[in-house]
Structure formats: structure tokens, C-alpha cells
Amino acid sequence: MSSGPVQQKRGLLGNLRPSYIILLTALPFVLYLFLTAESYTRALRFILPGVGTTAIVTVSAYLAASVLGMILAALQRLELGKRTILTWVVGAALLAATALVLFTRPQIEYVLVGAEGGRVAILQGTPQGQTRVIQSGGFPGAGPEGFRVRSVTTVASALERLEAGEVSAAFLPAAEAPPDLPVLWETSFLAPGMKQPAVLLLVLAVAAASLSLAAYSSGHHPLRIVSELYVDLLRGIPVLVVILCVGFPLQGAIRDATGGFIDMSRVVRGIVGISLGYAAYMAEIFRAGIEAVPKGQIEAARSMGLSGWQTARFVVLPQALRIVIPPLGNEFIAMLKDTSLLSVLSVRDITQRAREFQASNFEVFPPFNTVAMLYIVLTLMASSVAKTVERRATWTR
């Protein structure tokens, strides 16, 4: 009587994948190369400190993207309430009214005093629009060449440079300008402390009104529409473009809006860029995992008296997390490799260090072959950890 197939013992290497065995056979040659070739040894010593930066960026961005992805997936489960649209319309009206109040505040008067041409002293914090008008000579009576700009911190500093001949003109508040200097141009504008919040509130009011209209037309919650729009947009933009947008224009806008209080370092900018880009993919993974849980279990939990939060915590999330572990592991590996894109921000990960080594030593193959080997090691380690977590999270069906 047959007792079924007999399990054969395959020895120590039985649990390894065949591709890993091939890599192990190549390992002695790789070690020999890095131990004997001086160029590879120097490249490894120079690049190896970047592994820590790569690991920190990957783990931090992965955690941030996971949290944001779960929030986006949860928003897509929101249902439209009876008063949701009314609440959003009222909120949009309040935001618009507040913006209107700020826009109608008294404007401040500025004058451009001195002589035409040359340099002009402009106070820090002056709106960019006024600065561009002066630079291009766009005000009435200006010369065709315009002015070169020199930034100063105070009115006294501007007047000192004007008296010393370092600048030929100064753009000052009318109340503080010397009366004996000729006036080249007079203008008035809303103070930046009023204009920036007013513009922000107006944008939020328009967005809230648009979402209210979209919710009324589709029957979906406005936050669900926001989540779906975020996912669709970010999945259509390359991660490199997201990193560049966060690293340069968005960073500058946040720094200017907060008066320099928030000034993200290059590493933080890279983490934010990668996490924002990958959160869209994470959201779809979590959404698919949640929808894979049978609806009958949710209905049974609600019939037993569990609240919506208790149902999500004790019934939906435990099963959904087991389902999404394999794709989440793949996202971690993809994110680990995409940290190489942060070299555009001069973040000194292993890729940036390889570029620096190549630029200083005019050697191409040693640094980039070293980077390839390091990425292979890191991805294999991440893959092994992901498979271990997957095995432990698997339940008997």
C-alpha cells in the first residue's frame, strides 16, 4: 500500500533557491576581486559609509509611505453622510470669507528712491513680483536695462549702502524713505504676512467647493475623491520628478512661507519625496488587501455588536495585513533601489558616493560595479527578511 511520496533530505543547501546557490559559487571570485584589486578596494572603502544613509532613507521613507498609504486606503472607504456636503460647502464659504477679509486689509506704500541704473537695495521679504518689476525695468519711466538687485535686511542698511555708493537706488517703505531723495516709482501692495495666508485660504476654499460639487455629482465622500485623485496623479508621475519637485520648488516655498522655520535638509527632502511617491502604490496595496476580506465576515462582526473601528481592528486589518505582506516586501525592495535617485539632491548615499569617487579618480568600472554589488547584497537581505515575515504570517487554510 503506497504511503505517498517520500520527502528526501537535501542537505544544508536544500532550503536555498537555485539562483542563490549560483551567487554563492560566485562569491569567492567577488571577494578575491575586492581584496586584490586596489581600485576596487579603494572604491569599497569610499562608498561603504553610504550604506548607512541608504538604509536610513529606505526605512524612514518606507514607514512614512506605509502610514500615508494606510490613511489613503482608509479614506477610500469613507461613506457620504447626510450633512457631509453641507459641511464642506459651509467650510468653503468660511474660508473664502476669511480670504476676502485678508485681501481687503490696508496696503503698504513703497517707493523706489535714488538714481536709475546700477544696483538697487531691496529689503528681504519684499514680494517677488515687485522685485521682478524693478529688475526688468517694468515700471513707468524706467530705463531699458533695469536694475541689479542687492538684498538687505533693514532700512538702515539700505540707506548706508546708498550713501556709500554701493547701490544707486533703494526700494523702501514710503514712511521711512528720506524726503530729499528723488522718487523713481511709487507703488502699494498687500503685506506678505497678509497676502500669503489669503492666497492659501482662497485656494483651499476653491478646492473645498470643487470637492463639494464632485461629491454631490458622484455620491462619494470628498476625502475619498481626494484620496483617489492623489493615487491617480502620483502613480502617473515618475518618482524622480516627485523628488525634484520636493527637493527644490516645494522646499523653497515651505521655507519662505514659514520664514525659514521649516528648512528641510537634503536627506529629509529625499525621504519626503520617496514616501510621497510610493504612498500611492502603498494605498492601492492596502485597498486591495482590505477588499480581499470577505464581506460576510464584516457583516458577521457588525451583527455581533462590534463597532466599525472594532470590526476594522479585530477582523479586517489582521487578515488584510497577511494578504499584503508579499507586495509590501516588493515595494520595500523597489524603494531601496530608488534611493539611488536621491543623488540628484546630492544626498551621499552609495550612488552619490560612487559618482564622487568616479569624478575624483576618473575610474568608471570600480565604483559602479561596487555599487551594483552592494545593492545586490542589500536587496537579497531585504528579500530574505520579507520571505521570513511572510512565512510567519501565513496561516493554515
URNORSUL-V536747 format. One record per helix or strand. SS is the DSSP state (H for helix, E for strand). FROM is the first residue (numbers start at 1). LEN is the number of residues. Records with the same first field share a line. If there is no record, write none. Layout:
SS->FROM-LEN ; FROM-LEN
This chain:
H->12-4 ; 18-19 ; 38-10 ; 50-26 ; 84-20 ; 128-9 ; 155-10 ; 174-3 ; 192-27 ; 222-14 ; 239-19 ; 266-27 ; 295-9 ; 308-38 ; 350-12 ; 365-29
E->108-7 ; 119-5 ; 148-5 ; 169-5 ; 183-7
